Amino acid sequence: MERRGSREEGGSVPSFESFGRILMGFGVLLLLVGAAFAFGGRLLHLGRLPGDIIIRRGTFTFYFPLVTSIVVSVLLSLILGVVLRLIGRR
């Protein structure tokens, strides 16, 4: 019976080096997300973009950050795409 991914056949067995690279990639991603939360509101005016919906009626306020959600989604997609490409290259 043939085993796939065994060490004798030269299969792909994850090593600590690749695991370390993945952890560093996630660390960079967390750093970028943390910086966006810390400085994004002041620099990018996230949450106050044209197209965000705010309805105020007396003491009730409804806020839906439509455009902010789209911008954050596009940015995270780009960042994740870059990280996955970097992890994929060896």
FIROLUM-275956 format. One line per field, with one value per residue (C-alpha): z, y, x negated; chain; residue number from 1; residue in one letter. Coordinates in pm, 1 decimal, always signed. Layout:
// FIROLUM-275956
Z: [Z, ...]
Y: [Y, ...]
X: [X, ...]
unit: [A, ...]
pos: [NUM, ...]
code: [A, ...]
//
This chain:
// FIROLUM-275956
Z: [+0.0, -97.1, +154.8, +28.2, +188.9, +361.2, +441.2, +246.3, -80.9, -48.0, +24.8, +175.4, +550.8, +720.1, +900.6, +1181.8, +930.4, +727.2, +1046.4, +1163.6, +835.7, +864.7, +1219.6, +1108.1, +825.8, +1069.9, +1301.3, +1023.7, +937.4, +1300.3, +1317.5, +1010.0, +1141.8, +1479.9, +1316.2, +1107.4, +1422.3, +1611.6, +1340.6, +1070.3, +1216.7, +1224.6, +897.3, +671.6, +833.7, +845.0, +970.1, +829.8, +457.4, +208.7, +163.0, +526.1, +646.0, +959.6, +1069.7, +1376.4, +1513.8, +1859.5, +2097.5, +1841.7, +1613.4, +1347.7, +1188.9, +903.8, +764.7, +411.9, +223.2, +514.4, +508.7, +137.1, +174.7, +466.8, +274.8, -31.1, +182.3, +375.8, +52.8, -94.6, +220.0, +249.1, -118.9, -74.5, +240.6, +74.0, -227.7, +1.3, +194.2, -131.4, -263.5, -133.8]
Y: [+0.0, +339.6, +624.2, +978.1, +1246.8, +1009.3, +1132.8, +857.0, +952.3, +1320.5, +1416.2, +1746.7, +1728.2, +2066.0, +2181.1, +2426.0, +2669.5, +2688.2, +2705.9, +2996.5, +3179.5, +3135.1, +3271.2, +3570.4, +3635.4, +3633.3, +3858.8, +4113.4, +4090.5, +4150.5, +4444.7, +4602.1, +4546.9, +4690.4, +4996.2, +5043.6, +5039.5, +5269.4, +5527.7, +5452.0, +5664.6, +5973.5, +5925.2, +5763.4, +5897.2, +5542.6, +5546.4, +5890.2, +5828.8, +5957.7, +5680.3, +5569.6, +5579.1, +5777.3, +5825.5, +6040.9, +6068.6, +6220.2, +5997.2, +5715.1, +5695.6, +5428.1, +5402.7, +5167.4, +5210.6, +5088.1, +5244.9, +5191.5, +4819.9, +4800.6, +4983.5, +4762.5, +4450.2, +4550.3, +4639.3, +4312.6, +4115.8, +4281.9, +4226.3, +3863.1, +3805.5, +3940.7, +3733.9, +3416.3, +3475.8, +3527.0, +3210.3, +3019.2, +3113.6, +2917.2]
X: [+0.0, -138.1, -132.2, -114.3, -324.2, -561.0, -908.1, -1083.9, -916.0, -998.8, -639.0, -542.2, -568.7, -523.1, -833.0, -883.7, -1031.7, -710.7, -504.7, -720.7, -667.5, -293.2, -298.9, -505.2, -259.0, +31.5, -168.0, -218.8, +150.0, +247.6, +7.9, +167.3, +519.9, +422.1, +267.1, +581.4, +793.6, +557.5, +494.0, +751.1, +1025.7, +807.4, +623.3, +882.4, +1200.8, +1336.1, +1691.3, +1761.2, +1735.7, +1992.5, +2245.1, +2249.8, +2609.6, +2697.5, +3058.8, +3128.9, +3482.1, +3505.3, +3313.4, +3279.6, +2974.9, +2928.0, +2585.2, +2492.2, +2137.2, +2212.4, +1920.0, +1681.7, +1769.4, +1694.2, +1360.4, +1253.3, +1355.5, +1150.8, +847.0, +861.4, +902.8, +593.9, +388.7, +497.3, +419.5, +66.9, +9.4, +135.3, -89.2, -388.6, -308.2, -256.8, -602.5, -895.2]
unit: [A, A, A, A, A, A, A, A, A, A, A, A, A, A, A, A, A, A, A, A, A, A, A, A, A, A, A, A, A, A, A, A, A, A, A, A, A, A, A, A, A, A, A, A, A, A, A, A, A, A, A, A, A, A, A, A, A, A, A, A, A, A, A, A, A, A, A, A, A, A, A, A, A, A, A, A, A, A, A, A, A, A, A, A, A, A, A, A, A, A]
pos: [1, 2, 3, 4, 5, 6, 7, 8, 9, 10, 11, 12, 13, 14, 15, 16, 17, 18, 19, 20, 21, 22, 23, 24, 25, 26, 27, 28, 29, 30, 31, 32, 33, 34, 35, 36, 37, 38, 39, 40, 41, 42, 43, 44, 45, 46, 47, 48, 49, 50, 51, 52, 53, 54, 55, 56, 57, 58, 59, 60, 61, 62, 63, 64, 65, 66, 67, 68, 69, 70, 71, 72, 73, 74, 75, 76, 77, 78, 79, 80, 81, 82, 83, 84, 85, 86, 87, 88, 89, 90]
code: [M, E, R, R, G, S, R, E, E, G, G, S, V, P, S, F, E, S, F, G, R, I, L, M, G, F, G, V, L, L, L, L, V, G, A, A, F, A, F, G, G, R, L, L, H, L, G, R, L, P, G, D, I, I, I, R, R, G, T, F, T, F, Y, F, P, L, V, T, S, I, V, V, S, V, L, L, S, L, I, L, G, V, V, L, R, L, I, G, R, R]
//
